[in-house]
Amino acid sequence: MAYDESTAARVRQVLAGQPGLVEKKMMGGLCFMVRGGMCCSVSGKGGLLVRVTPEGYRTTEELRAWVLRGVAGVVRRKASAHPRPRRKRRAGRVP
């Protein structure tokens, strides 16, 4: 699946001018690397993975904020998703 080009373009704008910026297609998406390290990745399903160093989630409050951002994203995504039709089960053989 191709990555979300719109999100990738927005990330490019944010990272413009960063020294050592490299883009690599990997893990089904597009990774942005700065000075040899991955800083973020745009996925094929419209998600954004951002690498946060341990200093960014050192306290319980900081960790909670990052984790709850992820939870909120999942909740919003599920709420906006169309319900999938259930598969019909095949009748099994009766012995």
C-alpha positions in Angstrom: 0.0 0.0 0.0 1.3 3.4 -0.9 1.9 6.0 1.8 -0.3 9.0 2.3 1.4 11.6 0.0 -0.6 14.5 1.5 0.8 13.8 5.0 4.3 13.2 3.5 4.2 16.6 1.9 3.2 18.2 5.2 6.1 16.5 6.9 8.5 17.7 4.2 7.4 21.2 4.9 8.0 20.8 8.6 11.4 19.2 8.1 12.6 21.6 5.3 16.1 22.8 6.1 17.0 20.0 8.5 20.6 19.0 7.9 21.0 15.4 6.7 17.4 14.9 5.8 16.8 11.6 3.9 13.6 9.9 2.8 13.4 6.1 2.6 10.6 3.9 1.6 10.4 1.2 4.3 7.9 -0.7 6.4 5.1 0.0 3.9 5.5 3.7 4.3 7.9 6.6 3.9 10.5 7.2 6.7 12.1 10.5 7.3 15.6 10.4 8.6 17.7 13.2 10.0 21.4 12.7 10.5 21.0 9.0 10.0 18.2 8.4 12.5 14.5 7.9 11.8 12.5 10.8 13.2 9.1 9.9 11.8 7.3 7.8 9.2 4.1 8.2 7.2 2.2 5.0 6.8 0.1 3.6 4.0 -3.0 3.7 6.2 -2.8 7.4 6.8 -1.0 7.2 10.2 2.1 9.1 11.4 4.7 7.4 13.6 6.9 9.8 15.5 10.0 8.8 17.3 10.1 10.3 20.8 13.3 10.0 22.8 13.2 8.9 26.5 13.5 12.5 27.6 10.1 13.1 25.9 8.3 10.6 28.1 10.4 10.7 31.3 7.6 11.5 33.7 4.4 9.7 34.1 2.5 12.8 32.9 4.6 13.0 29.7 4.2 9.3 29.0 0.4 9.5 29.6 0.1 12.4 27.2 1.8 10.5 24.4 -0.1 7.3 25.0 -3.4 9.1 25.1 -2.7 10.8 21.8 -2.4 7.4 20.3 -5.6 6.2 22.0 -7.5 9.3 20.7 -6.3 8.6 17.2 -7.6 5.0 17.3 -10.9 6.1 18.7 -11.4 8.8 16.1 -10.4 6.4 13.3 -12.8 3.7 14.5 -15.6 6.2 14.9 -15.2 7.4 11.4 -14.7 4.0 9.8 -17.5 2.3 8.0 -18.7 -0.8 9.6 -17.4 -3.9 7.8 -20.0 -6.5 6.7 -19.7 -9.7 8.6 -18.6 -12.8 6.7 -21.1 -15.5 6.3 -20.0 -18.7 7.9 -19.8 -21.7 5.8 -21.9 -24.6 6.9 -19.6 -27.4 8.1 -20.1 -31.0 7.4 -22.1 -32.9 9.9 -20.6 -36.3 10.7 
